[in-house]
Amino acid sequence: MTQSDIKRAIRPVRLADALNTAIVVLDAQGQLLYFNAAAEQFWDTSFLAVRKQGFTPFFTHNPALASAAAEAEATQQVVTLREAQLIAPHGQTRIADCAITPAPDIEGAALLLELTDIEQHVRISREAQLHAMQISTRQLVRGLAHELKNPLGGVQGAAQLLERELPNADLREYTQIILNETHRLKNLIDRMLGPINRPNFALINIHAPLEQVRQLLSIEAEQIPLMARLRWHFDFDPSIPEIRADQDQLVQVLLNLGRNALQAMNEHAVAEPELRVKTRVLRQHTIHQNRHRLVLCIELTNNGPLVPEHLLESLFLPMVSGRANGTGLGLSIAQTIAEQHQGMIEFRQKPHAITFSLVLPISHESHTPEANAS
C-alpha cells in the first residue's frame, strides 16, 4: 500500500472521529468493525474494550436498540428511535436519537448505528417547561395569598375586639382559638408569598454557609432519635472562587434541602442515614436556557426513600408535598431564592441516592442563550 493509499484510508476515520454523533459499525456476525471517538464518549468505554467483549452486551442491556437493529436487518430499511433511553456498560443512562442503517456502503459492514446524544437538549426543554409551570403556579398562589390576607386580618381584628367585650373570661378561650388559628394562617400565607427581601449580594466563599448549615443540621439531627446516627460525607473543591450571593439566603436554601432530607430519612426509618455534600465547578452549563461559562454546583445527597413518580414533575411547586405533615413550601421557596441568584435547583434520584443540586453562576456577566449558542 502506497503512502497515498494510507492517507485515503485514514481520512474518513479522522472525519468520523471529528463528529459529535456516535458511530458504530457491525459486521454480519455482530462483531465490531468501527467505533468512533464520539461512540467511546457516549458509551463511556474504549474501542479496544468493545472489540474484545463484542457488542452483544450493549444489545442485551438495551432491548429496544436490539429490536430496532433486528427490524433494520429484516426489512433492509433504516429504522429510527427517538429519545431512546440507553444504558452504558457501567450503568450510566443516555438519552439519544438513533438511526440504524442496514447494509451500509462500507466494506464488510452489515449495520451502521448512529447515536446522537440529546440528553442536554431534553433536560433544557424539560426545565423550560417546568420553569414556566412554576412561574404561573407561583403567581396564582401569590395572588390567592394576597386575596386571603385582607379578610384574615379583618377576622383577627374582630376577634380581638370581641375578646375585650366578653364579660366571662371562660368565653375568651374561644376567641383565643380564633386568634391563634388566624395567626397560624397568616404565617402560612407569608410563607406562600415567598422571600420578601431582595438578595443582598456580596462576594462570599460558598464553604462558609455550608459550614453554618452543617452546624445547624447537626444540632437538629441530635434532637431526632433516628437521626442521631447521621453520617456526614464531604467532598469539597477548595479551588472554587468566591461568588456573588446573599449568604443568609443561601443558608436558608441549603437548610431547606437538608431538613427535607432529614425528615424523609426519619419518616422512613432509614437504618444508617447519610448526607453527602459535594461542591464542584461545572463548565458550559445551561440554566434556564442561558449558557454560563462556569457555574458552582452544590450537591446534597441522602440515602432516603425515592420521591414518588407522580410528584416528580411538581416537586418544586408550592403546596405540593410528599410528606403527610408537609406544607410543600420549602422547596418552592428554595427554588425562588435560587432563581433570584440566576441559578436553579436540580433533582435526580436512583435507589439510595436522592440528590438535590444547587447550581449558581460563578460570574454574573452576560449570558449566551442556548438557542443561539454554537
Buried (B, 14 or more C-beta within 10 A) or exposed (E): EEEEEEEEEEEEEEEBEEBEBBBBBBBEEEBBBBBBBBBBEBBEBEBEEBBEEBBEEBBEBBEEBBEBBBEBBEEEEEBEBEEBEBBBBEEEEBBBBBBBBBEBEBEEBBBBBBBBBBEEBEEBEEBEEBBEBBEEBBEEBBEBBEEBBEEBEEBBEEBEEBBEEEEEEEEBEEBEEBBEBBEEBBEBBEBBBBBEEEBEBEEBBBBEBBEBBBEBBBEBBEEBEBBEEBEEEEEBEEEBEEBBBBBEBBBBBBBBBBBBBBBBBBBEEBEEBBBBBBBBBBEEBBBBBBBBBBBBBBBBBBBBBBBEEEEEEBBBBBBBBBEEEBBBBBBBBBBBBBBBBBBBBBBEBEEEBBBBBBBBBBEBEEBBEBEEEE
